[in-house]
Amino acid sequence: MMGKTFVIAEIGLNHNGDLGITRKLIEIAGKAGCNAVKFQKRTVDLVYTDAELKKPRKSPFGNTYGDSKRALEFSLKDYKKIDGYCRKSGVSWFASCWDAASVDFIDRFNPPFFKIASCFLGNRGLLSYTAAKKAPLILSTGMSTDSQVREAIDSAGREKIANLMHCVSSYPCLPGELNLRRITSLKEKFRLETGYSGHCPRIIFFLAAVALGARMIEFHITLDRKMWGSDQSSSLEPGEVFSLLKGIREMEEAL
């Protein structure tokens, strides 16, 4: 991780199950100068109970929670297209995987990293399973105590961790909740490269994270914060992404 800050634009579920939207987001990330884009991969019928999937929830895809969750999962054919879009745009891609089957699914594309989402930092089985793959891990630390972070490091193996990312699991996150000095305290306590995964759609705080020593930056990207979806309001729009990347590279020069 020596050199420039590694910048990740998380598409996550902001594609709304649409490959056209996905391609546009990848192209924006590439043109802005991001290093990678990130998705989320889950085996819906494994990670949710049947009762959860049958709960009523209106969405563009139907009237149950399961309707929306299934509509937001891309197939192998879709990911092959996504892989092509990323190659053409000059960005790498990887995913946060919610279960072992999803880890195996994404691993066939030889990702540069696997991301462990904050909500799975305590899942020792998933951590050790993912760590057994070739790619290094990025650990997000939202909602976690120091002891929980330490246990996750032990489960994955220190040598497998590329970055330990400070994260506050609030969507969108208010400025007063950001606790950005956690970036430096994580590095001091655990002696690993640290970064920042943010859900506050203002670029100044990502720049502050770089100034505080974050070697990896992750933000959600959207075409428009008014679009349908749970993460849209926490995301940066295209113009903000370009401004952020310009600011990060200038910040690196200034530092």
C-alpha positions as CSV (number, residue, x, y, z in Angstrom):
1,M,0.0,0.0,0.0
2,M,3.0,2.3,-0.4
3,G,2.4,5.4,-2.6
4,K,-0.9,7.0,-3.4
5,T,-4.1,6.6,-1.4
6,F,-6.1,3.6,-2.8
7,V,-9.6,4.9,-3.6
8,I,-12.6,2.7,-3.8
9,A,-16.0,3.8,-5.1
10,E,-18.6,1.4,-3.6
11,I,-21.4,0.8,-6.0
12,G,-22.8,-1.6,-3.5
13,L,-26.5,-1.9,-4.3
14,N,-26.9,1.5,-5.8
15,H,-27.0,-0.1,-9.3
16,N,-30.7,-1.1,-8.5
17,G,-30.2,-4.3,-10.4
18,D,-29.6,-2.4,-13.7
19,L,-26.5,-3.1,-15.7
20,G,-26.9,0.2,-17.5
21,I,-26.6,2.1,-14.2
22,T,-23.8,-0.1,-13.2
23,R,-21.8,0.6,-16.3
24,K,-22.3,4.3,-15.9
25,L,-21.1,4.2,-12.3
26,I,-18.0,2.2,-13.3
27,E,-17.2,4.6,-16.1
28,I,-17.5,7.6,-13.7
29,A,-15.2,6.0,-11.2
30,G,-12.6,5.2,-13.9
31,K,-12.7,8.7,-15.4
32,A,-12.4,10.3,-12.0
33,G,-9.3,8.3,-11.2
34,C,-10.6,5.7,-8.6
35,N,-8.5,2.6,-8.2
36,A,-11.5,0.2,-7.8
37,V,-15.2,-0.2,-7.5
38,K,-16.8,-2.5,-5.0
39,F,-20.1,-4.5,-4.9
40,Q,-21.9,-6.6,-2.4
41,K,-22.5,-10.3,-2.9
42,R,-24.9,-12.4,-0.9
43,T,-26.7,-15.7,-1.4
44,V,-30.2,-14.5,-0.5
45,D,-31.7,-17.7,0.6
46,L,-28.7,-18.4,2.9
47,V,-28.3,-15.1,4.7
48,Y,-32.0,-14.3,5.2
49,T,-34.7,-16.5,6.8
50,D,-37.8,-17.4,4.8
51,A,-39.8,-15.3,7.3
52,E,-37.6,-12.3,6.6
53,L,-37.9,-12.7,2.9
54,K,-41.7,-12.9,3.1
55,K,-42.0,-9.6,5.1
56,P,-44.0,-6.9,3.3
57,R,-41.9,-4.2,1.8
58,K,-42.9,-2.2,-1.3
59,S,-40.1,-1.5,-3.8
60,P,-39.8,-1.1,-7.6
61,F,-39.4,-4.9,-7.7
62,G,-42.4,-6.2,-5.8
63,N,-44.1,-6.1,-2.4
64,T,-41.9,-8.3,-0.2
65,Y,-38.4,-7.9,1.3
66,G,-37.4,-11.0,-0.8
67,D,-38.5,-9.4,-4.0
68,S,-36.1,-6.5,-3.6
69,K,-33.2,-8.6,-2.3
70,R,-33.4,-11.0,-5.2
71,A,-33.7,-8.3,-7.7
72,L,-30.5,-6.6,-6.5
73,E,-28.3,-9.7,-6.9
74,F,-26.4,-10.1,-10.2
75,S,-25.9,-13.4,-11.9
76,L,-22.6,-14.9,-13.1
77,K,-23.4,-13.7,-16.6
78,D,-23.9,-10.2,-15.2
79,Y,-20.7,-10.2,-13.3
80,K,-18.8,-11.3,-16.5
81,K,-20.1,-8.2,-18.1
82,I,-19.2,-6.1,-15.1
83,D,-15.7,-7.5,-15.2
84,G,-15.5,-6.4,-18.8
85,Y,-16.8,-2.9,-18.0
86,C,-14.2,-2.5,-15.3
87,R,-11.3,-3.7,-17.6
88,K,-12.4,-1.2,-20.2
89,S,-12.6,1.6,-17.7
90,G,-9.2,0.8,-16.1
91,V,-10.5,0.0,-12.6
92,S,-10.3,-3.2,-10.6
93,W,-13.3,-4.5,-8.7
94,F,-14.1,-6.7,-5.8
95,A,-17.0,-7.3,-3.3
96,S,-18.1,-7.6,0.3
97,C,-19.3,-11.2,0.6
98,W,-21.9,-12.2,3.1
99,D,-21.4,-15.9,3.0
100,A,-19.0,-18.6,1.9
101,A,-20.8,-19.4,-1.3
102,S,-20.5,-15.7,-2.3
103,V,-16.8,-15.8,-1.5
104,D,-16.3,-18.7,-3.8
105,F,-18.4,-17.0,-6.5
106,I,-16.3,-13.8,-6.4
107,D,-13.0,-15.7,-6.1
108,R,-13.4,-17.0,-9.6
109,F,-12.7,-13.4,-10.9
110,N,-9.4,-13.2,-9.0
111,P,-10.3,-10.0,-7.0
112,P,-7.5,-7.8,-5.7
113,F,-9.2,-7.8,-2.2
114,F,-12.1,-9.3,-0.3
115,K,-13.9,-6.8,2.0
116,I,-15.3,-7.9,5.3
117,A,-18.3,-5.6,6.1
118,S,-18.7,-4.2,9.6
119,C,-21.7,-6.4,10.3
120,F,-19.6,-9.6,9.8
121,L,-16.4,-8.6,11.7
122,G,-17.5,-11.0,14.5
123,N,-18.2,-13.9,12.1
124,R,-15.1,-16.0,12.7
125,G,-16.2,-18.7,10.2
126,L,-16.6,-16.2,7.4
127,L,-13.3,-14.4,8.3
128,S,-11.2,-17.6,8.3
129,Y,-12.9,-18.9,5.1
130,T,-12.3,-15.7,3.2
131,A,-8.7,-15.4,4.5
132,A,-8.0,-18.9,3.0
133,K,-8.4,-17.4,-0.4
134,K,-5.5,-15.8,-2.3
135,A,-6.6,-12.2,-2.1
136,P,-5.9,-10.0,1.0
137,L,-8.6,-8.7,3.2
138,I,-10.0,-5.3,4.0
139,L,-11.7,-5.2,7.4
140,S,-14.4,-2.5,8.2
141,T,-14.8,-1.8,11.9
142,G,-18.2,-0.1,12.3
143,M,-19.9,-1.0,15.6
144,S,-16.9,-2.9,16.8
145,T,-14.9,-2.6,20.1
146,D,-11.1,-2.9,20.3
147,S,-11.4,-6.4,21.6
148,Q,-13.7,-7.4,18.7
149,V,-11.3,-5.8,16.2
150,R,-8.4,-7.8,17.8
151,E,-10.4,-11.0,17.6
152,A,-11.1,-10.4,13.9
153,I,-7.4,-9.8,13.2
154,D,-6.6,-13.1,15.0
155,S,-9.3,-15.0,13.0
156,A,-8.2,-13.7,9.7
157,G,-4.4,-13.7,10.4
158,R,-2.5,-10.4,10.6
159,E,-0.5,-11.2,7.4
160,K,-3.7,-11.4,5.4
161,I,-5.0,-7.9,6.2
162,A,-4.3,-5.2,3.7
163,N,-6.2,-2.4,5.6
164,L,-8.2,-1.9,8.8
165,M,-10.9,0.7,7.9
166,H,-12.5,3.1,10.4
167,C,-16.2,3.1,9.8
168,V,-19.3,4.5,11.5
169,S,-22.4,2.4,10.7
170,S,-24.8,5.3,10.4
171,Y,-26.5,6.1,7.0
172,P,-26.1,8.9,6.3
173,C,-23.5,9.7,9.0
174,L,-23.6,13.1,10.7
175,P,-20.4,15.1,11.0
176,G,-20.5,14.9,14.8
177,E,-20.6,11.1,14.6
178,L,-17.5,10.6,12.4
179,N,-14.8,10.3,15.1
180,L,-12.1,10.6,12.4
181,R,-9.2,10.4,14.9
182,R,-10.1,6.7,15.2
183,I,-8.1,6.3,12.0
184,T,-4.9,7.1,13.8
185,S,-5.8,5.3,17.0
186,L,-6.5,2.1,15.0
187,K,-3.1,2.3,13.4
188,E,-1.3,2.9,16.8
189,K,-3.2,0.1,18.6
190,F,-3.1,-2.6,15.9
191,R,0.0,-1.7,13.8
192,L,-1.7,-2.1,10.5
193,E,-2.4,0.2,7.6
194,T,-5.6,2.0,8.2
195,G,-8.3,3.7,6.1
196,Y,-11.7,5.2,6.1
197,S,-15.0,3.9,4.9
198,G,-17.4,6.8,5.1
199,H,-21.2,7.3,4.8
200,C,-21.3,11.1,5.0
201,P,-21.8,12.6,1.5
202,R,-19.4,15.5,2.0
203,I,-16.0,15.3,0.5
204,I,-14.2,17.5,3.1
205,F,-14.3,14.6,5.6
206,F,-12.7,12.1,3.2
207,L,-9.9,14.7,2.6
208,A,-9.5,15.0,6.4
209,A,-9.2,11.2,6.6
210,V,-6.3,11.4,4.1
211,A,-4.6,14.1,6.1
212,L,-5.0,11.9,9.2
213,G,-3.1,9.1,7.5
214,A,-5.8,7.0,5.8
215,R,-4.1,4.9,3.1
216,M,-7.4,3.6,1.7
217,I,-10.6,5.6,1.1
218,E,-14.0,4.1,0.4
219,F,-17.2,6.0,-0.4
220,H,-20.6,5.1,-1.9
221,I,-21.2,6.3,-5.4
222,T,-24.5,7.1,-7.0
223,L,-25.9,8.8,-10.1
224,D,-28.3,10.8,-8.0
225,R,-29.0,10.8,-4.2
226,K,-32.7,11.0,-4.9
227,M,-32.8,7.6,-6.6
228,W,-34.5,4.6,-4.9
229,G,-32.3,2.6,-2.5
230,S,-31.2,2.5,1.1
231,D,-27.6,3.8,0.5
232,Q,-28.3,6.5,-2.1
233,S,-28.6,9.3,0.4
234,S,-25.2,8.4,1.9
235,S,-23.4,8.5,-1.5
236,L,-21.4,10.9,-3.5
237,E,-22.7,12.1,-6.9
238,P,-20.5,12.2,-10.1
239,G,-19.4,15.8,-9.7
240,E,-18.4,15.2,-6.1
241,V,-16.5,12.1,-7.0
242,F,-14.3,14.1,-9.5
243,S,-13.8,16.8,-6.9
244,L,-12.9,14.3,-4.3
245,L,-10.3,12.5,-6.4
246,K,-8.7,15.8,-7.4
247,G,-8.6,16.9,-3.8
248,I,-7.1,13.6,-2.6
249,R,-4.2,13.8,-5.1
250,E,-3.6,17.5,-4.2
251,M,-3.7,16.6,-0.5
252,E,-1.0,13.9,-1.1
253,E,1.2,16.5,-2.8
254,A,0.6,18.9,0.1
255,L,1.5,16.3,2.7
